[in-house]
Amino acid sequence: MKPGIYDALITNALLEALDRTDASARDVRPVDEADQPEVLARHVRDAVLRVLGSTRDQSKRVALVNDLLERLASHDDAVPAGEPQQLLALHRSHAVRRCPSHHPAIGSRVADQSTW
């Protein structure tokens, strides 16, 4: 590693790289407790990106994500099976009539399906 300013979480790989460097002075400090969620989440994000980037099979990618989320007990964040999709926009449609009753589960008006 080259001498310089770093903002890197100490990992096993980084420790090995530091052991191979000629730099004699290291400025290593504990991660402030208030910053730990951000620093650790950024590290997990980077690791997940590396693994997902090297996984070519779409279903394996989704399975890896869901396995991780299951371990985090975050079922609501699980990705449905199939091709991953993302919501890019949500628009109110003027063509859909609203029925007068509210849906009890979500508390909002439900579209009248007879106009579809």
C-alpha positions as CSV (number, residue, x, y, z in Angstrom):
1,M,0.0,0.0,0.0
2,K,1.1,3.5,-0.7
3,P,1.5,6.1,2.1
4,G,-1.5,8.4,2.2
5,I,-4.7,9.3,3.9
6,Y,-7.2,6.5,4.1
7,D,-10.8,6.0,5.5
8,A,-10.9,2.2,5.4
9,L,-12.4,-0.3,7.8
10,I,-9.8,-2.7,9.1
11,T,-10.6,-6.1,7.6
12,N,-8.5,-9.3,7.4
13,A,-7.5,-8.5,3.9
14,L,-6.4,-4.9,4.9
15,L,-4.4,-6.3,7.8
16,E,-2.6,-8.6,5.4
17,A,-1.9,-5.7,3.0
18,L,-0.6,-3.5,5.9
19,D,1.7,-6.3,7.0
20,R,3.3,-6.4,3.6
21,T,3.8,-2.6,3.4
22,D,7.0,-0.7,4.2
23,A,5.1,2.1,6.1
24,S,6.3,2.2,9.7
25,A,3.7,4.5,11.1
26,R,0.0,3.7,11.0
27,D,-2.8,5.8,12.3
28,V,-5.5,3.2,13.3
29,R,-8.3,4.2,15.6
30,P,-11.5,2.6,16.8
31,V,-14.6,3.5,14.9
32,D,-16.7,6.0,16.9
33,E,-19.8,4.2,18.2
34,A,-22.1,6.7,16.6
35,D,-20.4,6.1,13.2
36,Q,-20.4,2.3,13.4
37,P,-23.8,1.7,11.7
38,E,-22.7,3.8,8.7
39,V,-19.2,2.4,8.5
40,L,-20.2,-1.2,8.9
41,A,-23.2,-0.8,6.5
42,R,-20.9,0.7,3.9
43,H,-18.5,-2.2,4.3
44,V,-21.3,-4.8,3.9
45,R,-22.6,-2.8,0.9
46,D,-19.2,-3.0,-0.8
47,A,-18.8,-6.7,-0.1
48,V,-22.3,-7.5,-1.4
49,L,-21.6,-5.5,-4.6
50,R,-18.4,-7.5,-5.2
51,V,-20.2,-10.9,-4.7
52,L,-23.3,-9.9,-6.7
53,G,-21.1,-8.5,-9.5
54,S,-19.2,-11.8,-9.8
55,T,-22.5,-13.8,-9.8
56,R,-23.9,-14.1,-13.3
57,D,-27.0,-16.1,-12.6
58,Q,-29.9,-13.8,-11.8
59,S,-31.7,-16.3,-9.6
60,K,-28.5,-16.9,-7.6
61,R,-28.2,-13.1,-7.0
62,V,-31.8,-12.9,-5.7
63,A,-31.2,-16.0,-3.5
64,L,-28.0,-14.5,-2.1
65,V,-29.8,-11.2,-1.3
66,N,-32.7,-13.0,0.4
67,D,-30.4,-15.3,2.4
68,L,-28.6,-12.2,3.7
69,L,-31.8,-10.5,4.5
70,E,-33.2,-13.6,6.2
71,R,-30.1,-13.7,8.4
72,L,-30.8,-10.1,9.3
73,A,-34.4,-11.0,10.2
74,S,-35.5,-8.5,7.6
75,H,-38.3,-10.5,5.8
76,D,-40.0,-7.3,4.6
77,D,-36.9,-6.4,2.6
78,A,-36.8,-9.8,0.8
79,V,-36.9,-9.7,-3.0
80,P,-39.6,-11.6,-4.8
81,A,-38.4,-14.6,-6.9
82,G,-37.9,-13.9,-10.6
83,E,-36.3,-11.0,-12.4
84,P,-35.3,-8.2,-9.9
85,Q,-37.4,-5.0,-10.5
86,Q,-37.3,-1.5,-9.1
87,L,-40.0,1.1,-8.8
88,L,-38.9,4.2,-10.8
89,A,-42.1,6.3,-10.5
90,L,-45.6,6.2,-9.3
91,H,-48.2,8.4,-11.0
92,R,-51.9,9.0,-10.3
93,S,-53.9,7.7,-13.2
94,H,-56.9,9.9,-14.2
95,A,-58.3,7.0,-16.2
96,V,-59.0,4.8,-13.1
97,R,-62.2,5.5,-11.3
98,R,-62.1,5.3,-7.5
99,C,-64.8,3.2,-5.8
100,P,-66.5,4.8,-2.8
101,S,-65.3,2.2,-0.2
102,H,-61.9,2.1,1.5
103,H,-59.8,-1.0,1.5
104,P,-59.7,-2.2,5.1
105,A,-56.1,-3.4,5.0
106,I,-54.4,-0.3,3.6
107,G,-57.0,2.4,4.3
108,S,-57.0,3.9,0.8
109,R,-59.5,3.8,-2.0
110,V,-59.4,0.7,-4.2
111,A,-59.6,1.1,-8.0
112,D,-62.8,0.0,-9.7
113,Q,-61.7,-3.0,-11.6
114,S,-64.6,-2.8,-14.0
115,T,-62.8,0.1,-15.8
116,W,-59.7,-2.0,-16.5
